[in-house]
């Protein structure tokens, strides 16, 4: 009899703990997504500031001073007037905590903000490619 009672109590506690653990994992992923998006958007903004100040030389056609691809932030850009000095804005492209890849959705300044296809002119913004929704009903890709 004691074994049945102990097993029943363990079963009840386990069924209560699983949703709590899932909620905690989702919360950690959301926190990581916010951090990574802020890091990449700050790097994009810093690149734009350097470009506007003329430190990176003349901007490429149709880029509006933004990087032409996300990898440019990692590879670095030669500073205007320097022979071999490069400035890098990111150490590496971070992993998306929801998809587990380094493949991010990108938007250019000429793209429609509601569209998920990238025009390829520049990288104005990044977003996650997951189709999951946050607990409040918003898409993570809209963050």
C-alpha distance (Angstrom), angle and dihedral (degrees) to the residues before:
residue distance angle dihedral
X1 . . .
X2 3.81 . .
X3 3.78 90.5 .
X4 3.81 92.0 54.4
X5 3.81 91.5 49.3
X6 3.81 92.5 47.4
X7 3.81 90.9 47.7
X8 3.81 91.4 49.1
X9 3.81 91.8 50.7
X10 3.81 90.8 48.9
X11 3.81 90.5 49.4
X12 3.80 92.2 51.4
X13 3.81 92.5 47.9
X14 3.81 91.3 48.0
X15 3.79 93.3 51.1
X16 3.79 89.0 51.2
X17 3.81 94.1 47.1
X18 3.82 98.3 51.1
X19 3.84 96.6 65.2
X20 3.79 89.5 44.1
X21 3.80 91.2 52.7
X22 3.81 91.6 48.0
X23 3.78 90.0 50.1
X24 3.79 91.1 50.7
X25 3.82 92.2 50.0
X26 3.82 90.8 49.8
X27 3.81 91.0 48.6
X28 3.81 91.2 51.4
X29 3.80 91.2 49.0
X30 3.81 90.9 49.6
X31 3.79 90.8 50.0
X32 3.82 90.8 49.3
X33 3.82 91.6 47.4
X34 3.81 91.4 52.6
X35 3.80 91.1 49.2
X36 3.82 94.8 47.3
X37 3.81 93.6 46.0
X38 3.81 90.4 49.6
X39 3.81 90.7 49.0
X40 3.81 94.2 50.9
X41 3.81 94.7 42.1
X42 3.81 90.1 50.2
X43 3.82 89.7 51.6
X44 3.82 90.7 50.0
X45 3.81 91.0 49.1
X46 3.80 91.5 47.8
X47 3.82 90.1 51.2
X48 3.81 89.2 50.9
X49 3.81 91.3 49.4
X50 3.82 91.7 50.9
X51 3.79 90.6 46.9
X52 3.82 92.8 49.4
X53 3.81 90.1 48.9
X54 3.82 89.7 53.9
X55 3.81 96.2 -117.0
X56 3.82 92.4 125.4
X57 3.78 97.7 47.4
X58 3.79 123.8 -119.2
X59 3.79 114.4 -12.8
X60 3.79 118.9 -113.7
X61 3.78 116.9 -103.6
X62 3.84 114.5 -80.8
X63 3.82 94.2 4.9
X64 3.83 95.9 102.5
X65 3.81 87.8 -147.8
X66 3.82 94.7 -56.9
X67 3.82 122.9 118.4
X68 3.81 114.1 -85.9
X69 3.82 91.6 -137.3
X70 3.79 136.6 8.7
X71 3.80 92.6 -113.3
X72 3.82 89.7 64.4
X73 3.81 88.5 73.1
X74 3.82 89.4 58.2
X75 3.81 99.9 37.3
X76 3.78 91.8 49.5
X77 3.80 133.8 -138.0
X78 3.79 129.2 -106.9
X79 3.76 113.4 -111.0
X80 3.78 117.1 -120.3
X81 3.81 110.8 -97.1
X82 3.83 94.5 12.4
X83 3.80 121.2 112.1
X84 3.78 101.9 -150.3
X85 3.78 106.3 -4.4
X86 3.79 116.0 119.9
X87 3.75 129.2 -175.7
X88 3.80 119.1 -146.3
X89 3.78 121.9 -161.3
X90 3.84 99.2 -169.0
X91 3.81 131.8 27.3
X92 3.80 91.1 -144.8
X93 3.76 139.4 -19.8
X94 3.80 104.2 -90.0
X95 3.79 124.0 -126.2
X96 3.77 119.1 -103.6
X97 3.82 104.6 -116.4
X98 3.82 92.0 -145.4
X99 3.82 101.4 44.6
X100 3.82 97.3 28.7
X101 3.82 91.5 -136.4
X102 3.79 135.8 102.2
X103 3.80 89.9 -124.3
X104 3.80 109.4 115.5
X105 3.76 131.3 -179.6
X106 3.80 112.1 -114.6
X107 3.79 135.9 -160.3
X108 3.78 128.5 -160.6
X109 3.78 126.1 -151.1
X110 3.80 89.3 -103.4
X111 3.84 96.1 51.4
X112 3.78 125.1 101.3
X113 3.84 106.4 -106.6
X114 3.81 91.8 -135.1
X115 3.82 94.2 50.9
X116 3.81 121.7 89.4
X117 3.80 97.3 -151.7
X118 3.79 120.8 97.9
X119 3.79 118.4 -132.9
X120 3.80 92.3 -154.1
X121 3.81 98.4 -133.2
X122 3.81 95.8 112.4
X123 3.80 143.2 -31.2
X124 3.78 107.6 -99.1
X125 3.81 97.6 154.5
X126 3.81 141.7 1.5
X127 3.79 132.4 -146.1
X128 3.80 138.8 175.4
X129 3.79 118.6 -93.1
X130 3.80 94.5 -143.5
X131 3.79 117.8 120.4
X132 3.79 93.1 -150.3
X133 3.78 122.0 118.3
X134 3.77 129.1 -133.9
X135 3.82 119.0 -117.9
X136 3.81 89.0 -99.8
X137 3.83 90.1 59.1
X138 3.81 98.7 -106.4
X139 3.80 120.8 127.1
X140 3.77 115.1 -108.8
X141 3.80 86.9 -134.8
X142 3.83 88.4 65.8
X143 3.81 93.2 59.2
